[in-house]
Amino acid sequence: MNSTKMRNNTRRILVLVLVSVIGWKFFYPIMTRPLQTKRDAIAKEARELEHLQDQLGLYTGYLRQVRETGKQCLQPDAMAASIRYQEWLRGLCEEVGIADPNITIKEPLPEEGVGARVQINMQSKAPLAAVGELIDLLSAASITHRIVKIDLKDWESSSNRIGVSVDLDALSLQENPTFDPTLLTQTIEPRGFGQFVDERKSFSRYIPPQPVIREASEANSMSVSTEPIMPPRPDALKTFVLIGIVQRNGNPRALFRDNLKSTDVVVELDQEVRVDQFAGRVAEIGSDQITLVEGQKLIQVSLGQSLREGVERTQDSEIF
């Protein structure tokens, strides 16, 4: 009797548990649906607010850049801005000596709440100096734009011409009441970067040896020697150039460019500079020059000068 009663109680408990589980599964979503709907709405509003904050930050960032740098954005009409931007780039190419550049307009990239990003590409083959001048003018322009990518390839040593591809983009500001119609017609003053690139000879200009014509012992006869003429040994001191002086953690550092090896060398005070037969200790690093001690001599090298062009100073007991 007791066992039967226990079995019945157990069945009742199991049935109640089963009903409770089924009821929870069925009724809980119904009861919590309004709360979940509110949660979803709040999450959506939070995402929209975050997006608006991002757009506001982007917009104010552009305005701050315009205000601080004095540079201007393109006109609000993105397609009209693309065409004017393309014409402007073509004019710059002609100004520096890049003839018949291939300039293409890409689809403007919308930036919600701000405007659009105008994208163009230029491809050509031109003298290295002309390419440097173009980069100089693009970086000095009073337009809020950027050089996205530059590709240089297929350099010809005989003509000093190189293939160039440049990707640019500029901002077409949606609300731009201060747009200057003469923005893309203003003159840009070059800073000589093209000449600097050309003079640094960043590309090898090695010319293969040519046969030498020698006079033979027989009269009126000539012989051709195919033995190569070895090129003269380069002057390592002449190609070791001081190109920069920087501060790091309050300590001055000098940056040399080794054009012979196409590497940069950074030196600090009391370090030794060894180039070919030259060995000098760094005694002073000024704002635009460096002083090296070589034996009993003081060699002063200014920015843009090579070790060969260094000037010997009078001896200073404090340095020694």
C-alpha positions in Angstrom: 0.0 0.0 0.0 2.8 2.4 0.9 4.7 1.5 -2.2 1.7 2.2 -4.4 1.2 5.5 -2.7 4.8 6.4 -3.3 4.6 5.5 -7.0 1.5 7.7 -7.4 3.2 10.6 -5.7 6.3 10.2 -7.9 4.1 10.2 -11.0 2.4 13.4 -9.8 5.7 15.1 -9.2 7.0 14.0 -12.7 3.9 15.2 -14.4 4.1 18.6 -12.6 7.8 19.0 -13.6 7.0 18.1 -17.2 4.0 20.5 -17.3 6.2 23.2 -15.7 9.0 22.7 -18.3 6.5 22.8 -21.2 4.8 25.8 -19.8 8.1 27.6 -19.3 9.2 26.9 -22.8 5.9 28.1 -24.2 4.9 31.0 -22.0 8.3 32.5 -21.3 9.0 33.8 -24.8 5.5 35.3 -24.9 5.9 37.0 -21.5 9.4 38.3 -22.3 8.7 39.3 -26.0 7.9 43.0 -25.2 11.0 43.3 -23.1 13.2 41.7 -25.9 11.6 44.1 -28.4 12.6 47.0 -26.2 16.1 45.7 -25.9 16.4 45.3 -29.7 15.1 48.8 -30.2 17.6 50.2 -27.7 20.5 48.3 -29.3 19.5 49.6 -32.7 19.3 53.1 -31.5 22.7 52.7 -29.8 24.2 51.5 -33.1 22.7 54.4 -35.0 23.9 56.9 -32.4 27.4 55.4 -32.5 27.3 55.7 -36.3 26.2 59.3 -36.1 29.0 60.0 -33.6 31.5 58.5 -36.0 30.2 60.6 -38.9 30.2 63.7 -36.6 33.8 62.9 -35.6 34.8 62.5 -39.2 33.1 65.7 -40.3 34.5 67.7 -37.4 37.9 66.2 -38.1 37.8 67.4 -41.7 36.7 70.8 -40.6 39.5 71.0 -38.0 42.0 69.9 -40.7 40.7 72.6 -43.0 40.9 75.2 -40.3 44.4 74.3 -39.0 46.1 73.7 -42.4 44.3 76.4 -44.4 43.6 73.7 -47.1 40.2 73.6 -48.8 37.8 70.8 -49.8 36.4 70.3 -53.3 33.0 71.5 -54.3 29.9 69.6 -53.0 29.0 68.0 -56.4 31.1 64.9 -56.4 31.1 64.2 -60.1 31.8 67.8 -61.0 34.6 67.8 -58.4 36.0 64.6 -60.0 36.2 66.2 -63.4 37.8 69.4 -62.1 40.2 67.3 -60.0 41.2 65.4 -63.1 41.7 68.6 -65.1 43.8 70.0 -62.3 46.1 66.9 -62.2 46.5 67.0 -66.0 47.6 70.6 -65.7 50.2 69.8 -63.1 51.5 66.9 -65.2 52.0 69.3 -68.2 53.6 71.9 -66.0 56.3 69.5 -64.8 56.9 67.9 -68.2 54.8 64.7 -68.0 53.3 64.5 -71.5 50.0 62.8 -72.3 49.3 61.3 -68.9 46.6 58.6 -68.7 44.2 59.9 -66.0 41.1 58.0 -65.1 38.3 58.9 -62.7 37.1 56.2 -60.2 33.6 56.1 -58.8 33.3 58.6 -55.9 33.2 56.9 -52.6 30.3 58.2 -50.5 30.9 59.1 -46.9 27.5 59.5 -45.2 27.0 62.8 -43.5 30.2 64.2 -44.9 30.1 64.1 -48.7 32.2 61.9 -51.0 35.8 60.9 -51.6 36.9 61.7 -55.1 39.3 59.1 -56.6 41.6 59.4 -59.6 44.6 57.5 -61.0 47.4 58.8 -63.2 49.8 56.6 -65.3 52.7 57.7 -67.5 56.3 57.4 -68.3 58.4 60.5 -67.6 61.9 61.7 -66.5 62.7 61.0 -62.8 63.0 64.7 -62.1 59.5 65.4 -63.5 58.0 62.6 -61.3 59.7 64.2 -58.3 58.3 67.6 -59.2 54.8 66.2 -59.5 55.0 64.6 -56.1 56.3 67.9 -54.7 53.4 69.9 -56.2 50.8 67.4 -55.0 52.1 67.5 -51.5 52.3 71.3 -51.4 48.8 71.9 -52.9 46.2 73.7 -50.8 43.6 71.0 -51.3 42.4 68.5 -48.6 43.6 65.4 -50.5 46.2 62.6 -50.1 48.5 60.5 -52.2 47.1 57.0 -51.6 49.7 55.0 -53.6 52.7 55.6 -55.9 54.2 52.9 -58.1 57.5 53.4 -59.9 58.8 50.7 -62.3 60.6 50.1 -65.6 63.4 52.7 -65.3 65.4 53.4 -68.4 69.0 54.3 -67.5 69.8 55.8 -71.0 66.9 58.3 -70.9 66.5 58.5 -67.1 62.7 57.9 -67.6 60.6 55.8 -65.3 57.0 54.4 -65.3 54.8 56.0 -62.7 51.3 55.3 -61.3 49.7 57.6 -58.8 46.4 57.0 -56.9 44.9 60.2 -55.4 41.7 61.0 -53.5 40.3 64.3 -52.3 37.3 65.2 -50.2 34.1 66.6 -51.7 32.5 68.2 -48.7 28.7 68.0 -48.7 28.1 71.3 -46.8 30.9 73.6 -48.0 29.7 77.2 -48.0 33.4 78.4 -48.0 34.3 76.6 -51.3 36.7 78.7 -53.3 36.0 78.5 -57.1 39.6 79.4 -57.8 40.9 76.6 -55.6 42.1 74.4 -58.5 43.6 77.3 -60.5 45.9 78.6 -57.8 49.7 78.5 -58.5 51.7 76.0 -56.5 55.3 77.0 -55.8 57.7 74.0 -56.4 60.3 73.3 -53.7 63.0 71.6 -55.8 62.1 68.1 -54.7 62.3 66.8 -58.3 65.9 68.0 -58.7 66.7 66.5 -55.3 65.4 63.1 -56.3 67.3 63.3 -59.6 70.6 64.3 -58.0 70.5 61.6 -55.3 70.7 59.0 -58.1 68.6 56.5 -56.2 68.6 54.2 -59.3 71.7 52.5 -60.5 73.3 54.0 -63.5 75.8 51.3 -64.3 76.8 51.2 -68.0 78.2 47.8 -69.2 81.8 47.9 -70.4 82.3 48.6 -74.1 85.0 47.0 -76.4 88.2 49.0 -76.8 89.7 49.7 -80.2 93.5 49.4 -80.2 96.1 50.1 -82.9 97.7 46.9 -84.3 101.4 46.6 -85.1 100.7 46.4 -88.8 100.2 49.7 -90.5 96.7 50.9 -91.1 95.2 47.9 -89.3 93.0 47.9 -86.3 92.0 45.2 -83.8 89.1 45.1 -81.3 89.6 44.0 -77.8 86.6 42.5 -76.1 88.2 42.6 -72.7 85.9 44.8 -70.5 87.1 48.0 -69.0 86.6 48.0 -65.3 84.7 51.0 -64.1 86.7 53.4 -61.8 86.4 52.6 -58.1 83.7 54.9 -56.6 84.6 57.5 -54.1 82.9 56.1 -50.9 83.4 59.4 -49.0 81.6 61.3 -51.8 78.6 59.1 -51.7 78.2 59.1 -47.9 75.9 62.1 -47.3 74.5 63.7 -44.2 70.7 63.9 -44.8 69.2 64.6 -41.4 69.5 65.3 -37.7 66.8 64.3 -35.3 66.2 64.1 -31.5 65.4 60.8 -29.8 64.7 60.8 -26.0 66.5 64.1 -25.8 69.6 62.8 -27.5 70.7 64.1 -31.0 71.2 61.6 -33.8 72.7 62.1 -37.2 71.4 60.3 -40.3 73.7 59.5 -43.2 72.7 58.2 -46.6 75.2 55.7 -48.1 74.3 56.1 -51.8 76.9 53.4 -52.7 75.1 50.7 -50.7 71.6 52.4 -50.8 71.4 52.2 -47.0 70.9 54.7 -44.2 73.3 54.9 -41.2 72.2 56.5 -37.8 75.0 57.6 -35.5 75.0 59.2 -32.0 77.6 61.1 -29.9 80.9 59.3 -29.4 80.1 56.6 -32.0 82.6 55.9 -34.7 81.9 56.4 -38.4 83.9 54.1 -40.7 83.8 54.7 -44.4 86.5 53.1 -46.6 89.8 54.4 -45.1 88.0 57.1 -43.0 87.4 56.5 -39.3 86.1 59.4 -37.3 84.4 59.7 -33.8 81.2 61.8 -33.5 82.2 64.7 -31.3 79.3 67.2 -31.8 75.8 67.1 -33.3 74.3 70.5 -34.0 71.0 71.5 -35.5 72.3 71.4 -39.0 75.8 70.0 -38.9 78.0 67.3 -37.3 81.7 67.4 -36.1 83.9 64.3 -36.4 87.3 63.8 -34.9 89.7 62.0 -37.3 93.1 61.6 -35.7 94.2 65.2 -34.8 91.7 66.8 -37.3 88.1 68.1 -36.8 85.9 67.5 -39.8 82.6 69.5 -39.9 79.9 68.2 -42.2 76.7 70.2 -42.9 73.3 68.9 -44.0 73.4 67.9 -47.6 77.2 67.5 -47.7 79.2 64.3 -48.1 82.1 63.3 -45.9 84.3 64.3 -48.9 82.9 67.8 -48.7 83.5 68.2 -45.0 85.4 71.2 -43.8 88.4 71.0 -41.5 87.9 73.1 -38.4 90.5 74.5 -36.0 91.3 72.3 -33.1 89.2 72.6 -30.0 90.7 71.3 -26.8 87.3 70.6 -25.3 86.4 68.3 -28.1 89.7 66.4 -27.9 
